Every structure is written in C-alpha cells, then in structure tokens.
C-alpha cells in the first residue's frame, strides 16, 4: 500500500490529525490498514513535523588524526606550557598558538566539554565517527555517509570525499557499510603533491572516447550469450553505474571541481603549502561544486613526528609543526568561505578522535584522553563566538554541560535539517540511532549553537 | 447410515477411527480452473474425538485432480452428519459437540464422497479458565505479545509482555501490576497501571484497549462479541487465577500442510493439531497466530486460510504458546503436466529433488563440461584453470573425468591457499607487530592436514598463550575484547545464531533470554592478556583479575567480573539449559564451553550450512549465522542429513565438500527452464554468484598474465614477494590495494560480510583504474607474449576465452570478434580492449 497515498488520505478526511483522536473512532480498520502500516505513517508524519529548514548544505571536517591536545589549543589551562590570548570575541581566550584563528573567533564555537568512550586510535576513530563502540558482529555507518544519504547529490559531483586518503586501517570507520556503498567517500590523494591527479576519475591518456566506444562494442559481443541465458538483476545495476561513472569521468564540471591548479597561487599560499592547507582548499572547491561532505584528514603518518599523537615532545610538536598549520589553514578557510558567501551554508568542524592527558608524561608528551576534550565548529547555521561547556581547572574532566558524540551529531543533523531521532534498521534487525548518545539514548542538539 | 453409539460415560481418550475413501467414477466430476478433472477427495483430520464443553474441530477437504495437484475444495463440499444430536456445525463450518456419542461425517463433492467417524465425550465438562492455560494462548493468538507490539523489547504504551508468552510468570505480573520494561534495571518503569480490574472486570484495560473503548495505539484487536473476549472477561470475573502448570500441555504441534504448492487462483486452509502430553489430539487451528512472511506471494487470514497472490515461494509462520512452526507455500501459474524422472547421485539429490517434485519445479539439465570445470575450480580453489588444463579436460573422453577432477582439486596446493584464505576471514586472522604469523600458520596447517572442524573450533574457542589464533581475542587493539562481544561473535561463527540482541534484553524475535546470554558470556570472564607490547600472551586468569594498562596513566589491578547489566548480579558460567558450570571445572572455562559447543547438533548444522553456502551462494538457512525460529531452513531434512554425515565422518571438511560437488544438484546447468525460472531457493538450477574481491583480482592477474604487486603500507613494510596472490596475503590490512578496497575486501575486525552489490566506485575503477588499464598491457603479460609471437587473431581470441571463461568461443563470437579486430585502427589497442571487455564481462566476474 502506497504510504504517501495513505498519509494524503488521512489528511483529506475530515479527521483530527492527532493520533489519539484518530484512534478513538476506531479508524484503523476503516482506512483498511494494519498496525505496522499505521505505525509507519505515524513515524513519517512525526518526522515531517520535526523537519526544520536547515541552513547547512555542506560540511568540511578537518580531521585532526591522533588527538590534538585540548589544553594547548582550545581550552587553555595553567598546566599547559602555553599562555592564552584574547580573541576578537571579548571574554573568549584561546591558546597563544592560534593567533590567526583568534581573529575569526566570531565565526567559531568551541565545545570544551566533549566526552567520548574510546581511548585508543582505532576504536576512537570508530566511536567518534559513528557514535557507537566497535563490535565484531556489526559495522556502523559514519557521520559523513549518513549526511550523504540524507541529502541529495548535486551537480553530478561525488557527494562524499576524503582528502587525502587516511591510513588504510582506518578507512572503514568513514564508510557507509549497510546503508549502501553509494554513500562511501571517494578517496583522493594529497593535493599538495606536484603530480596530483585523481585515480579513477581521469582516463589514461591512451583511452580516448573512440576507445571507450570500442571497448563497449567488444563487451557487448563478449557478454551477449551469457547475459541472455543467465539473467540477473545485478547486471542492470552494473550497466547503470557504468553509465553514471562515464558521465562523471567525462563531465567538465567534475574535472573542474578537482582541479586545484585552477586556484590562484596567492590563495594557495594563504591556505598553506602543505597537505592540510591544500586539502582544505580543494575541500572548499568541492563544496562550491556541490559536494556535501568533505573530510580533510590531517594525515596520521607513523613515526615522522608529524601527527597529532604526541606521546613524546608534545609542546615542541604542537608549537612548531602541528598547530601553526592548522591555525593558518582554518583561518584561511573561514575567511575564504565568508568572502564567497558560503559560510552560512557550509559547516566547518575541527576535531580529532580524543584529546590529550592533562599530565605530561616522562617523554615530555601527552597521552590519549577521551574523558574531556575540545573541538571547534562554525558556519552552516552554527552560531559562532561562544563557548559551550567547561572543564575542571586542569582540563581533565567535564565540570559543566557535557556534550556527547550523540549530542554533537544531533546538532550537526539539525543544522542540516535532518531528523536526528531517525533510526536505521541494521540487517541484523537492530535499530541504530544516527545520533547515538550514552545509555542507549538519542543525542540532543546543543541549542545554544542554533 | 446408522449411528454408532458408545456406551455413555465412557471417557476413554483413545479412540480408533478410520478414514474411508469412496471414489464414484467421473460422472459429474468437478473441473479445476485449468480443465483438469477431479478424481478423488480426502477428508482431514481423521480420528477426531471432541472432549469437553469447549472442544471444536475444523475440517478440510482436499481434492485430487488429473493434473496431479491437490486443491482445497472444502467450501465446495456438502457435509452431512449421521447423528445431528451429537454434534453441529456453526456458520463458519466449525464443528461443536452437543452430546456424548458417535457420528459419521460425510463430505461430498460432485458425486465423490469421503467419510470419517467422530466421537464426542464429556460434553458437560468445563475446564476452569486460568492464565497459564487460556490467557497466554489468547495473548499469543491475538498478537498482543508480538515483537512489534507489547512483546517488543520495551513493550508498548506502558504495557510489556514477553515475546510469544515465553515467560508466563512475568506476563502475569505485568498484567496484574502494570509497569514498563527498564533495560538497565529489574524494577518496572513507572507509571504502573494494572491491566485488570478485579472489582469491576468490564473496566479492565485488558478489555477496554483492544476493543477500542479506550484509545489503543494498536487499534482494534479484539471483537467484543468474540469468544476470546468472553474468555478474558470470565477469567477476570473468576479472580484472574494463574492456574497450575498445565499437566496436559502441548507436547507437539502438527501443522498441515508442511510444504505445499497452490496455483495463483488457489487457497488452502491450514490445519493445526496439538498433540498433548497425554497423547490426546486437539484442534488448534483457531488458537494460533498466522503470519505470512512474504505477503506479496501469499496472504493468510486470522483463521489460517492461505490465499495465493502471485507466483513465488512464501513462508507462513504459525505461532502457538511455546511452539512456532513454519510452512512453505509455493505458488505456480500452471502446474507442470507430468513430472519427469530425474537421476540422482547422492542423498543431496534425493532430498533436493523430493522438494522440487512436491513444488512441481523441474530441475535444469546437467551443466556442460566447460561450465562445470570453471565453477568447480573456482569453488574449490579460487583459481581459474590454465588454458592447457582446460583443453585437457574438455578433450578427455572418460566418463569419470568429473570425479577425477574433483579429487585432483581437493588435493591441490591451490585448495590449501584458497581455504586458508576463507577460514582466515572467518576466524579473523588479524593482529599487529608480527603476531599474525602464527595465527595464519595455524589456519594453514589445519587446512593442509585436513584437521577435523570440531577440533579447529575447540582450538580457537579455548586458544591460550601464543598458540593458534589466540590473537583472535585481542580485538584489534591488543587488549582482550569485552566478553559480550566475544561470545556474540563465537556463537555466530560456530552455532550460526545471533545472540547479540540478547545482550541488553531478551531477544526481540528469537527465544534467547538475557540471562542465557550472560551465562554464556561468563565463560569468557577470566580471559585476559599480559602486556600491550612485546609478548602479548592470552590466558584465563585463575583469579579473574585484569591489569589495566596506561589508559588512565596508572597501573592498577582491576577485578574483572561478569555482571548482568540489569540485575547487577555477578554471573557464573552457565549453559543455556540453566546448568551452572561446576566449581572444580572453572579453571579452564573456555575449554568447557568449547567442548559443549562442538558437541551440539547446532554446531554441525551451522558448519555444514556455512560451507554449503560457499558452493551455492545461499545457505539452507540464510543468512548463515541467523538460525532463528521464524527463519527456517528451506530443506530441513537435507540440513539434518548433511550434519549427520558430517559428524559421522569426523567433521571432515574435504569429505563434506566432495559430497557437495559430486552431487548432481551442484552440477546442474545455469540455464533455467520454464518451470524454474524464478526459483532461487530450491537449487533447481545453478545461480550466478559474484567472485570475491581477492579471487577476482587473482583471476584478472592470471588472465592478463601480469601479477599484482602488493607493497606494504603498515607495520610489516615492504612489498610482498613477487607473484604473491591476493588470497595469500596473511594480513590484508598491511597490503593496501585500491582494487581490493573498492571490491569489498573485509578488514577482519568483524564477522565477514561482503557487500556484493555493484557500486559507483567499482564502475569508475573499471573505466579509469590502473587494474583495468596499466595492468592489461604490461610487459611480459599475456598480450605482450601473443603479439610478440605474431599469433593470429583467431588464436588470440581462443587463448583468451580458454583463460578467462574456460571454454572455446562459439562460432558467432569468433566471427564477430575477428571482424572487430581486423577492422580496428590500432591492432594492439584493439587486443587490449578485447581483454578489457573480457575481464569486465559478467561471465568473467561471476561464478556460474
């Protein structure tokens, strides 16, 4: 039975729209539907009433792989070696390591009371990207994939992109799994490389349009007998996807979306001539072309001392290598988005999978800390220039207004106009909340940000 | 007909009756929708005795037709009773008792009759209504305790019942006191509104809600003038007693038909008979809940009348208290006129054919040699046969060549490679810092030496120290996984059952309780390991302590108990039947559990089912780790016999595989015929299945003649030795490959589930990716060889076909392709494009 038709039927009848009244007249059987159909309608109607006009149309996530030290950046404390500085928002202070961002504080909100439950990289990635703790019997869809699924693709450009490709062991934490591979991100290489080009989106030089036709002709002959005898629903799908893929490959707009060389050199300098900077720039370009979700992964390169996982020499790494790049790039991104009038519709988030320990260890480093940490977000309808929540005097535990990953997701979904109470049904039969918070509850959007 | 009267007062519960068929020739015989002719009728059930005031019986008449079909003709029949003082029919054609005695019942249709004798006894005896006997049954029949209503995890509308009345004591409590279900506490959730009102029975919520007198989210579920309503009301009036435990409870539920075929216009009444523990048989047709799981194929009414909707196969679930059965119904447009004789090789064929025959599906022909060759090579070794071996097999004239091929494959090194790969996925051979080696070696040795599968299972479940696959317990981050996740996974893998949901609450749609789950989880309660880096040894700590490393910046001894999350009580290792593991066996609990698991029937069934799926694309129970009361096997007898055979041969995997691939069923052609075109459940013809990512990549490498280079990217850096095949990679996570990632290679951090659907990234890769471009034309590859040796176009095509499809090209294909090659602007490019087409074809990328 067509659900939409039933909703319309219910609406046109001169019946009260409230569920209980609907039932008092015993109307279920009158409408000729059964219980599960009724409940499906009820959910759809309730969802419709919760539908908001979300401002956000796209999101750029600066993924600070390894876990940045929150007390040395967003939540300055006395146990940090660094001083705090004021920002262009009176009353808000951040670490002296972020001077350029301090001039854009009005665009950003800082959450200082983030709480998560996994203190290890792999599991932390999983937890912060899906809202669930990892399980050997189930795979969970990531935030980016859910947003891709709940919004429509635009302009034929890939709706979900990750740049550059993260450590291969972590790829699956950013994927869609059972909700459908079509919402998986496309992984592109480091745009800071001189010979940057997208594998799989650009035909080799020797493969011209003529050759594509030649290949199709051969394929038609080769597969004809088989496909006539063994008919299979998937065959049609393969054809459809190949057509779409070809369109994407041949599309000028898609090629342009990924063509970072078209950006003026001066702008490329402002973002920063490093992986983070150029990736953020291409993210802006992609969002402009219609991509919905871009994850900029600040590459977790083992052993080069370049990643955020500063178990040793924490201060040196943050001060000399890590934070300056982020400072430069984040400030550039915010300014650039504002200049192009994209900031209202583009959310920017900067976070890692956890924070770092308030205490320095014997190697001068800080270790993983998930009990209380910070992140920053702005744009896409998020109200900037404010701080949410508080940590204790050492930045060790939340002292006020805890925000869980579920709450964070609910906030992001609400900004997009997505119903954050939605549940997806895993093939195993278990309903999974898209904004999963603690104790099997749904997260609550942080209203102070909306 | 004279009435047969028994002496009054005789209340013998055993009565021998007889069923009489009377055929009265063809005069005025009935004609079915397809012009076939009625040849006889059958009246069911036989030997009915109605005992007690509330007994009743439903009858079904089946007509046999000249087209071989049996059709439900009950509503066309004329029924007569020889003694109308003994029993009467109501307007729904249900028989009720009037007085003790005996009568015959005759059904007649178009001059053909059938007769049965039935008896009435104790017509004045009323049984008191109790919760445990009557109310539980009504709650199940009316669907109140279904999983999407009050039987759901948290109940609904503040009212909770156990699923399918599994916990009558709890249900009685919920009804008497009200309250809702708390996931994290055994206390009922407020508000607590009693569902019955003993002072004012008519005002009980239990009556007001389902009749719509008070608003009920579930709508109208009970008619005020129904028998069920009356029983509920009478029960409340009589003080709502719980009742004694039913000493004459249902021992067995017989559902007829079990597997049945109907035409698209057809219908069939289901008959449910309960055999009580006393031996007495009672009609339960109107006391159970019917549900069609495939409503676009058949629908079923509340009274058990199945109506065909469209051709296909459907499952109808019949639920009574404590018993759930499933009937399979197949709907066909036109039943096949006469069923041919089909040859059979082993018991697999016997059992598959018996269902095919019942369902009027004719299996396809036997596969051709080329088709069989490619299929069995891929299924047993994951490797395409090289062209010269293809030629050898196709030219061989021996009648036993297929069996000989099977033996060769089972003993081949590729067999070991392939099954090491498959089992490494299943057992999640994973881990960092070089520990993966002994896990992988353990799997490989087990395959190479054909170690019995139950022994493999025991070695894994009880793995200790550094041995075998003890790494399996370190869920990716070198610390032991939480017990609930370990037990859920191991049950899925070895018992084929998804306990997972029972972690937080009683399973929402199967019969596992939360207590059972945690009792099993407790067997893993001592699992721990020594150190994060260095020698990470897995063991069961006799004290049950766990050392906490580094997370909080401190070392500390943390006692690791297994605690029930709702009752907050420490749980001891307990088997599902409630038996607690005795104290002197608690040093090595995982060993005890391993022995228990591997001795269960479920273990053998889950194992054969899982391996069956590798050869047919679908388990007899599907998904293979989801054995569930309402997910029945399509061929229960087949599963049972396979499991018995497996056990009798010491859980020998090669023996099982040989049985499977030697059967005629496995060797059927993939070309469907008219009767089996839409069949995907009954093995009437071979179905195409996509190749696994690793097998596909290896196949592309072998056809193109260009080996894949796997360079390391992780801890074990460095390239894999040249010529390493994808199925041989020990630790996939350390050998990233865009192709494998796009085609869904699993990460081995969860039970293997490959998404085999086409997607956009695959399509992009086939057009622009390196695998489908650079790899085809590399130096030293097959194209290179062929072109350098100036081989003719015809021979190029033949070589490619042998390599990729294991067959010769057909005349039409050869003609068309040579023409294309000859007419191309650039010959070399054209040959490359031909190869591109071959590896992109569905014929190549699928196993058929």
Interface residues (C-beta under 8 A of the other chain):
Chain A: X19 X20 X23 X24 X26 X28 X29 X35 X36 X38 X39 X119 X120 X121 X122 X123 X134 X135 X136 X137 X138 X139 X167 X168 X169 X171 X172 X177 X178 X180 X181 X182 X184 X186 X199 X200 X201 X202 X203 X204 X206 X207 X210 X211 X212 X214 X215 X217 X218 X219 X221 X222 X223 X224 X225 X226 X227 X229 X230 X232 X234 X235 X237 X238 X241 X242 X244 X245 X246 X248 X249 X357 X359 X361 X367 X368 X427 X428 X429 X430 X439 X440
Chain B: X148 X149 X183 X184 X212 X215 X216 X217 X218 X219 X220 X428 X475 X476 X477 X481 X485 X486 X488 X489 X492 X498 X500 X501 X504 X508 X509 X550 X551 X553 X623 X626 X670 X671 X688 X690 X713 X714 X733 X736 X738 X741 X744 X747 X749 X750 X751 X753 X755 X757 X758 X759 X760 X761 X762 X763 X764 X765 X766 X767 X768 X769 X770 X773 X774 X810 X812 X813 X816 X817 X820 X824 X825 X829 X830 X833 X834 X836 X837 X838 X840 X841 X842 X843 X846 X848
